[in-house]
Amino acid sequence: MSRLLIVARNTFREAVRDRVLYNLVFFAFLMIASAVIVGQISMDIETVVMVSLGLSAISLIGLLIAVFMGVGLVSKEIDKRTLHAVLAKPLRRWEFLLGKFAGLVVTLAVNTVAMAAGLFAALWLVKHSIARGDAVVLVAVYFILLKLMLVVALAMLFSCFTSPLLAILFTGGLYLAGMFVSELRSLQLTNLTPQMQKFFAVISYVLPNFGNYDVMGAAAHGRSIAAMLIVHNTLYTILYCAIVLGAAAVIFSRKDLK
């Protein structure tokens, strides 16, 4: 556990020192500030506009960080030949992967909390108060963080057996496909054979269901989110990340680093 924490801490430090990270977070705050301006222009819907744009900015920036930095966690170490020195120490490969994952998740959590604080500051600036109904925005932010954790795990999995560019494309493609899992499950095409229908049904349960994390509409309109959905998304993320990281550990343990 101590070795894992050391890797996680070093990953967090490297991410914090990355200038690109600050530029992305600054861009997110800029989008939140623009939401304040647009919200004041839009009569009687300023809260809806601000929350929608603010959550979209947090999700988009977090997604860029998760994909690009998640892919680079392993590939950058291999390209720089620093991985050989790290693994020469009493450190297992799965500990290295899990430590990298934990370090980037902490980085994403810190940035997500900072951007969420900026969003609430913008809401306070416009409304001069924070109502109890605004707590649903925190749930939406939590779901965004869960989604980003899953994206990081997928990015690390693909980076273990392919090039960085392909890993980015695979992760992005899987994310887009996962946004339409519900539609895929309800897909009914009469011109498909029963085997193809069964195939699509199986694929819909294998793909990560990113659609379950999308509650921006409910948060923007102040609608409550069921407690069972919070529990479901939490357990689903933990289980799916465990499976993906387990597969990544198996692949990485057999990878030839020469």
Buried (B, 14 or more C-beta within 10 A) or exposed (E): EEBBEBBBBBBBEBBEEBEEBEEBBEBBBEBBBBBBEBBEEEEEBBBBBBBBBBBBBBBBBBBBBBBBBBBBBBBBBBEEEEBEEBBEEEBEBBBBBBBBBBBBBBBBBBBBEEBBEBBBBBBEEBBEEEEEEBEBBEBBBBBBBBBBBBBBBBBBBBBBBBEBEEBBBBBBEBBEBBBBBEEBBEEEEEEEEEEEBEEBEEEBEEBBBBEBBBBBEBBBBBEEBEEEBBEEBEEBBEEBBEEBBBBBBEBBEEEEEE
